[in-house]
Amino acid sequence: MINPLRRCTCAVNFMLFGIIFMLAACSTPQSVPPFALEQAHQADLEAHRAMRNGDLPQARELFARALLLQQSQDNLSGEAMGMINLATVLHKLGDDQAAISQLDQILAQGSIVYPLEWRTAAAFRKAVILTDGSDGKQTGAIESALLRVESECDKPCVYTAGLSNLRARLALQKGDNSAALQLTKATLESSSAGKEEIANARRIAAAAEVAEGHFELALVHYNAALVIDKELGIPSRIALDLNGAAKALEQLGRKDESTEYGRRAAMLVEANRVLSNETLKK
Amino acid sequence: MKLLADKDERFKGLFVKVGIFILLALTGIAFNLFFTSVKKGLFAPKSAVYFLVDSAEDLKEGMPVKLSGFKIGSVKNITLDSIAHAKVEMSIENQYLLLLNEDALVSLKKEGVIGDSILEAKRGTEGRGQLSAGATVRFERGGGLDQIAEDMRSRLVPALDEVNKLLHSTNDPQGDIRQTLKNVRQFTEGLNRTRERVDHTLDQVDESIAKDVRPMLHSINLASENTVMMTGKLDKELPLMINKVDATLDNIQRTTETLKSAVDKTAPQLPAVIGESRGLINQSRNIEDSISASWPLKNIMPQPEQGLLKMDSHD
């Protein structure tokens, strides 16, 4: 049997050790990152804030500043992230050429400089930007970027659903509706696809069904996409879903419902236009 | 003889063991304190540098001295000299003393709008000799928000007093302006009377132009006398009036100049205040971001977005 006095002494010793250990931990000076990297982090935070407020020119300036600060410290991961962020804003501002130029700086270095994960991210963004502005004309460059993502992405690849949707969009642009439907079906059945990609797949499937003349099915896809996009709170996509549903309803001869959906889409677009102007004025 | 008998073999040497344990812990704490002090520059060699100031208000021992945002020393001691001036002794690290020149300037400032007071050192003119230990440097009080407010107050209050006096003088029945107006009114009344007399004379001329030449001449004579009298009165009163009006204008001009000077001297400080306010807002945002990212608030507050922007296949 253990003596109570000894048990008590052990407990006190243990507590003393714990307190001393904690005090020692508290007194250790925290390592501070270089000032330039702190500034880069701050610029990055402010750029995200500007993006959230819809002030894209301000976001572009801040991301460019963050990139310069990362380059001044030769921080390769930070540089790659900065270039991808800058490319994303430039694409949103409509300057696709400048956006692709930023991404090519990462991709042109090959395996020599930038880490693999950033090269994959850059290739995916390049494919998205080219698909948005191509109208089926830059198929070769898009295919090359997609192949690069597929070959370099670590398994399980986070871009699988996105790649499938991009291929579905390309098929739709070529008029291959059945291929588009098959590709989106794979995404919809995937358990790893995120909400954004599920909604994208629904929208592509709806467009393919409209092209095939299956308006009831298209309406189902648009309504499903609408629910997800409302959850995500992305106004431009909600407007796309409402307009798509309005067109499908019109084809089905349900004029009143079609008008109602069209009216909701117009109100949403107008409200966002006013809000966007107010934000820029501020 | 032992007070307690150790019956259990395992208790033998217990106090020694506990003693060694506590000794080790204390040694660890002492080492920690020592290395932290070294890191904070407690043992760095320092030199005394002095400055003299009329009043030690807002100055206190331990106050940091900064150069280009870096702490280079602190206020070690404040004493009164033989002519009741405050003599402030600063303790400056030797490695930073090399950066200060003979004509270095120390100014009292606030960190941000509502921050603590600090002493900010300025290097002095390039090419001048290096500041030596024990030297005395120049000192000035910087323009914090309260300083600006005090400056504004000290200039505006006399100006407002002037305006108040001017208004008082305007309202005073015995004052310059009221008296001037009274004289003008009397003068106008005199003129009216003269006009009536002239009108009366002319009427008489019309009625009895042939038979009453003499009374008419008499009346004209009277009117002339009145006119002469009035001219004399005017000669006396007009210079006084003009002098009083001049004095009033001088008062107004002085008041305007005082106000203009106050505004001119304060205006250059406004951009600094705006800059400090902007800095304060940015610092507050940074603090908010940092706090919201710390435990336990990070579980409650929304985290600020950072890193890679989201992008999916539709963007």
Interface residues (C-beta under 8 A of the other chain):
Chain A: N3 R6 T9 N13 L16 F17 I20 L23 A24 S27 P29 H41 Q42 D44 L45 H48 R49 M51 R52 M81 I84 N85 T88 V89 H91 K92 A121 F124 R125 V128 T131 D132 A161 G162 L163 N165 L166 R169 G194 E196 E197 N200 R203 R237
Chain B: D8 R10 F11 L14 V18 F21 I22 A25 G28 I29 N32 L33 T36 K39 N286 D289 P304 E305 Q306 G307 L308 L309 K310 M311 D312 S313 H314 D315
